[in-house]
Amino acid sequence: MPATPGIDPVPLLTDLIRCPSVTPETAGVLDVLEAALTQLGFACTRLTFEGDGSYPVENLFATRGTTGKHLLFAGHTDVVPPGDTAAWRHPPFAAEIVDGTLYGRGAADMKSGIAAFLAAISRVPEAGRISLAITNDEEADAVNGTDKLMAWAEAQGHRFDFAIVGEPSATARVGDSIKVGRRGSLNGQIRVTGTQGHVAYPDKANNPLPVAAALIGALSGKLDDGTEHFPPSNLEFTSADVGNETTNVIPASVLLRFNVRYNDRWTPQTLLGAVNEVIGNQDAHGTVIAFTVVGRPSRSFLSPLGGGVKMLVETIARRTGIAPELSTGGGTSDARFIAEYCPVVEFGLPGPSMHKVDESVRVADVEELTALYARFITDYFA
């Protein structure tokens, strides 16, 4: 590997932010990454996956080293749309730095994690076997991104011992929290079909709304009391649609949509059984109730708390003086795909501004995350 000076994470981060890589448009962001990784001695492969009802997505896999423990870093370069750019005090893709704060879409979520990790690698030139799996499809469908990239890597013979996803994980300061697991997510819909009719003649119709309301009441809310590492599972209805624009027509049907965020007490299969049991116990009053799952459910996971997780906790505690909280909160991330292949944690910057107008990170935090990544890489391969 050729000698190379250390990479400064802040200029790299500004270069990444200036690529308006709104899902799935790469807008040159993978070119910036590939140039930096090649400079660090990585072999890079660009892969485009498509199909399965989603748009084509370009991904990047980079690897260096062939023996010893295999550390994986994963992340995404795509960002959510900036919305009304006139609402931004700092243009969303200008990467302006004002009073020690860097502004731009993707600054927190999560181009900062990628820039910090590359800079950390450059500061530990003798590190062992490292790979990066970078997608441009995490913020939207997540169909042709990390899921397929990991399957491809396994087919190529890559086996990983531990993985870090650079998603924002901290709360108030860098290193105060890492995510060691995530709840699962399942989207469902229930259609209750009755008989349309005039509201003045209810005996000649069959209104599906009372049955739908009873189902909402029976299914909503907590499904359990939580587990050692997870909060309670919860089912929330997100819409009830009848498509009725008049006041004197009993609707023919109502479509209910819901989401379940669930802990490690459940699998998609047991959830389906529980929902079907509640539906079966309801008095349908002559209506027809049809329940279907929408999309692909994501499973909950909890990484083993020894091994790489324990080492990362110790590394953070030595530098900051405080051991990080082991969290499983929040929504889902691409870590759910990686958990099928190796233990994985999410470890990045504080993220209170992610997806907001004037998304930003403190420059000092980017430097601190870089130092923590570099220290962990050194410890991991020691």
C-alpha positions in Angstrom: 0.0 0.0 0.0 1.5 3.4 -0.9 2.3 5.8 1.8 -0.4 8.5 2.1 -0.9 11.5 4.4 -3.8 11.4 6.8 -7.2 12.6 5.5 -8.8 15.6 7.1 -12.5 14.5 7.7 -13.9 18.0 7.4 -12.9 18.9 3.8 -13.9 15.3 2.8 -17.3 15.9 4.5 -17.8 19.1 2.6 -17.0 17.4 -0.7 -19.6 14.7 0.1 -22.3 17.2 1.1 -21.8 19.2 -2.1 -22.9 16.2 -4.0 -26.8 16.5 -3.9 -27.3 12.7 -3.6 -31.0 12.6 -2.9 -32.1 9.0 -3.2 -31.3 7.3 -5.6 -29.2 10.0 -7.4 -25.5 9.6 -6.6 -24.6 13.0 -8.0 -20.9 12.2 -8.0 -20.8 11.2 -4.3 -19.5 7.7 -4.9 -16.8 9.2 -7.2 -15.6 11.3 -4.2 -15.5 8.2 -2.0 -13.8 6.0 -4.5 -11.0 8.5 -5.0 -10.4 8.7 -1.3 -10.5 5.0 -0.8 -8.2 4.3 -3.7 -5.7 6.7 -2.2 -5.9 4.6 1.0 -5.1 1.4 -0.9 -8.6 -0.1 -1.2 -9.9 -2.1 -4.1 -13.3 -0.6 -5.1 -16.2 -2.2 -6.8 -19.2 -0.3 -8.0 -22.4 -2.4 -8.2 -25.8 -1.4 -9.5 -28.8 -3.5 -8.3 -32.3 -3.2 -9.7 -35.7 -4.9 -9.8 -38.0 -6.2 -7.0 -40.4 -3.3 -7.6 -37.8 -0.6 -6.9 -35.5 1.8 -8.8 -31.9 0.9 -9.8 -29.3 1.8 -7.1 -25.6 2.2 -7.4 -23.5 0.9 -4.5 -19.9 0.8 -3.6 -17.9 -2.1 -1.9 -14.3 -1.4 -1.0 -11.8 -3.8 0.7 -8.2 -3.8 1.8 -6.3 -6.7 3.3 -6.8 -10.4 3.0 -6.0 -12.1 6.4 -6.9 -11.8 10.0 -10.1 -10.4 11.6 -12.4 -8.6 9.1 -13.9 -5.3 10.2 -16.8 -3.9 8.1 -17.9 -0.3 8.0 -21.3 0.4 6.5 -23.2 3.5 5.6 -25.3 5.4 3.1 -24.5 8.4 0.9 -28.1 9.1 0.0 -30.0 11.9 1.7 -33.6 13.0 2.0 -34.8 15.9 -0.1 -34.1 19.3 1.4 -37.7 20.5 1.0 -38.2 24.3 0.7 -34.7 25.5 0.1 -35.8 29.1 0.9 -36.4 28.0 4.5 -32.7 27.2 4.9 -30.4 29.9 6.3 -27.5 28.0 4.7 -28.0 26.4 1.3 -28.5 22.6 1.8 -25.7 21.5 -0.5 -23.2 24.4 0.1 -21.5 22.8 3.2 -21.0 26.2 4.8 -19.1 26.4 8.1 -20.1 29.1 10.5 -18.8 29.4 14.0 -17.5 25.9 14.1 -20.7 24.3 12.8 -21.0 22.7 9.3 -24.4 23.0 7.6 -25.8 20.8 4.9 -28.2 18.0 4.0 -26.5 14.7 5.1 -24.2 16.4 7.5 -25.6 14.4 10.4 -27.3 11.6 8.5 -24.8 10.3 7.7 -22.0 11.6 5.5 -20.2 12.7 8.6 -19.8 9.1 9.8 -18.4 8.1 6.4 -15.9 11.0 6.3 -14.8 10.3 9.9 -14.2 6.6 9.2 -12.1 7.2 6.1 -10.1 9.8 8.0 -9.6 7.3 10.9 -8.3 4.6 8.5 -5.8 7.1 7.1 -4.5 7.7 10.7 -4.0 3.9 11.3 -2.0 2.9 8.2 -1.1 -0.5 9.6 -4.7 -1.6 10.3 -5.8 -5.1 9.3 -8.5 -6.3 7.0 -11.2 -3.7 6.5 -14.1 -3.4 4.1 -16.7 -0.7 3.5 -20.3 -1.3 2.2 -21.8 1.9 1.0 -25.2 2.3 -0.5 -27.2 5.1 -2.0 -30.6 3.7 -1.0 -31.2 3.8 2.8 -33.5 6.7 3.1 -36.2 5.4 0.7 -37.1 1.9 -0.5 -33.9 0.2 0.8 -34.5 -2.6 -1.7 -31.5 -2.5 -4.0 -29.0 -1.3 -1.5 -27.3 -2.8 1.6 -29.5 -6.0 1.6 -28.3 -7.0 -1.9 -24.8 -5.6 -1.3 -24.3 -7.9 1.7 -25.6 -10.9 -0.2 -23.2 -10.1 -3.0 -20.3 -9.8 -0.6 -21.0 -13.1 1.0 -21.2 -14.8 -2.5 -17.8 -13.3 -3.2 -16.4 -15.1 -0.1 -16.3 -12.2 2.3 -16.9 -13.1 5.9 -17.1 -10.3 8.5 -16.3 -10.5 12.2 -17.7 -7.2 13.3 -19.5 -4.2 11.7 -20.0 -0.5 12.5 -22.7 1.5 10.8 -22.0 5.2 11.0 -25.6 6.3 11.6 -26.1 9.1 14.2 -26.3 7.3 17.5 -25.3 9.8 20.1 -27.6 12.0 22.1 -25.8 15.0 23.7 -22.1 14.2 23.0 -20.1 11.9 20.8 -19.8 8.5 22.3 -22.6 8.8 24.9 -24.7 6.1 23.2 -24.3 3.3 20.7 -27.1 1.2 19.2 -26.6 -2.5 19.7 -30.0 -3.6 18.3 -33.1 -2.3 16.7 -36.8 -3.1 16.9 -38.4 -4.8 14.0 -41.0 -3.1 11.8 -44.1 -4.5 10.1 -46.6 -2.6 7.9 -50.1 -4.0 7.4 -53.4 -3.1 6.0 -56.9 -4.4 6.8 -59.8 -3.9 4.4 -63.3 -4.2 5.9 -65.9 -4.6 3.1 -69.6 -4.1 3.7 -72.5 -3.0 1.5 -72.9 0.5 0.2 -76.2 2.2 0.7 -78.3 5.3 1.5 -77.9 6.6 5.1 -81.6 6.9 5.3 -82.0 3.2 4.7 -79.3 1.6 6.9 -81.2 -1.7 6.9 -80.5 -2.1 3.2 -76.8 -1.5 3.7 -74.0 -2.8 5.9 -71.7 -0.1 7.2 -68.0 -1.4 7.5 -67.0 1.6 9.8 -68.2 0.2 13.1 -66.3 -3.0 12.5 -63.2 -1.1 11.5 -63.5 1.1 14.6 -63.7 -2.0 16.8 -60.6 -3.5 15.1 -58.7 -0.2 15.7 -59.6 -0.4 19.4 -58.7 -4.1 19.7 -55.3 -3.9 18.0 -53.9 -0.4 18.9 -51.3 0.1 21.6 -48.8 -2.0 23.5 -48.4 -5.6 22.6 -46.2 -6.5 25.6 -44.3 -4.9 28.5 -40.9 -4.9 26.8 -37.8 -7.0 27.4 -34.4 -6.5 29.0 -33.0 -4.5 26.1 -36.1 -3.3 24.3 -39.1 -1.1 25.1 -42.7 -2.5 24.6 -43.8 -3.5 21.2 -46.5 -1.2 19.8 -49.1 -1.2 17.0 -50.2 2.2 15.7 -52.9 2.8 13.0 -51.7 5.5 10.5 -54.8 5.9 8.3 -58.4 4.9 7.8 -59.7 5.6 4.3 -63.2 5.2 2.8 -62.9 7.5 -0.2 -66.3 8.9 0.6 -66.9 12.5 -0.4 -70.6 12.7 0.5 -72.6 12.7 3.7 -75.5 10.6 2.7 -73.8 7.4 1.5 -72.8 4.5 3.7 -69.4 3.5 2.3 -68.8 0.1 0.7 -65.4 -0.5 2.4 -62.8 1.0 4.6 -59.0 0.5 4.4 -57.0 0.6 7.6 -53.2 1.0 7.6 -50.9 0.3 10.5 -47.3 -0.1 11.6 -45.9 -2.3 14.4 -42.5 -1.6 16.0 -41.7 -4.8 17.9 -39.0 -6.1 20.2 -37.3 -9.5 20.3 -40.3 -11.2 21.7 -41.8 -11.3 18.3 -41.1 -12.4 14.7 -43.1 -11.4 11.6 -44.7 -14.8 11.7 -45.9 -14.6 15.4 -47.1 -11.0 14.7 -49.2 -12.2 11.8 -50.7 -14.9 14.0 -51.5 -12.4 16.8 -53.2 -10.0 14.4 -55.2 -12.7 12.7 -56.3 -14.0 16.1 -57.7 -10.6 17.0 -59.5 -10.3 13.7 -60.9 -13.8 14.0 -62.3 -12.9 17.4 -64.2 -9.9 16.2 -67.8 -9.9 15.3 -67.7 -9.0 11.6 -71.5 -8.3 11.4 -71.6 -9.7 7.9 -68.7 -7.7 6.6 -65.6 -9.3 5.0 -62.3 -8.6 6.7 -59.0 -9.0 4.7 -55.6 -8.5 6.3 -52.4 -8.3 4.2 -48.8 -7.4 5.0 -47.4 -4.5 3.0 -43.8 -4.7 1.9 -41.1 -6.7 3.6 -41.1 -6.8 7.4 -37.8 -6.1 9.1 -36.8 -8.3 12.0 -35.7 -7.1 15.4 -32.1 -7.9 16.3 -29.7 -7.6 19.3 -26.0 -8.0 18.7 -24.0 -10.1 21.2 -22.7 -7.8 23.9 -19.3 -9.3 24.1 -16.6 -9.4 21.5 -16.5 -6.3 19.3 -19.3 -4.6 21.2 -17.4 -4.9 24.5 -14.2 -3.7 22.9 -15.9 -0.6 21.5 -17.5 0.2 24.8 -14.1 0.0 26.5 -12.5 2.1 23.8 -15.1 4.9 24.1 -14.9 4.8 27.9 -11.1 5.1 28.0 -11.2 8.2 25.7 -14.3 10.0 27.1 -14.2 8.7 30.7 -17.8 7.4 30.5 -19.1 4.1 29.1 -21.8 4.6 26.4 -25.4 3.7 26.9 -26.3 0.5 25.0 -29.4 1.6 23.1 -32.0 -0.2 20.9 -34.3 2.9 20.5 -35.3 4.7 17.4 -36.6 3.4 14.0 -34.9 1.0 11.6 -31.7 1.2 9.7 -29.6 -0.8 7.3 -28.0 -2.5 10.3 -30.9 -4.9 10.2 -29.5 -6.4 7.0 -25.9 -6.6 8.3 -27.1 -8.4 11.5 -27.8 -11.5 9.4 -24.0 -11.7 8.7 -22.1 -10.5 11.8 -22.5 -8.6 15.1 -23.2 -4.9 14.3 -23.5 -1.6 16.1 -24.4 1.9 15.1 -21.9 4.5 16.2 -22.0 8.0 14.9 -22.6 11.7 15.9 -25.5 13.2 17.7 -28.3 13.5 15.3 -30.9 16.1 16.6 -30.8 18.0 13.3 -31.1 15.1 10.9 -33.8 15.5 8.2 -34.4 19.0 9.5 -33.9 22.4 7.8 -30.3 23.6 8.4 -29.2 20.1 9.2 -25.7 20.5 10.8 -22.9 19.0 12.8 -20.2 20.5 15.0 -16.8 20.4 13.4 -15.2 19.4 16.7 -17.6 16.5 16.9 -16.5 15.2 13.5 -12.9 15.3 14.7 -13.8 13.5 17.9 -15.6 10.8 16.1 -12.6 10.4 13.8 -10.3 10.0 16.8 -12.7 7.4 18.4 -12.9 5.4 15.2 -9.1 5.5 14.8 -8.6 4.4 18.5 -11.1 1.5 18.0 -9.5 0.4 14.8 -6.1 0.3 16.6 -7.6 -1.6 19.5 -9.5 -4.1 17.3 -6.5 -5.2 15.4 -4.0 -5.0 18.2 
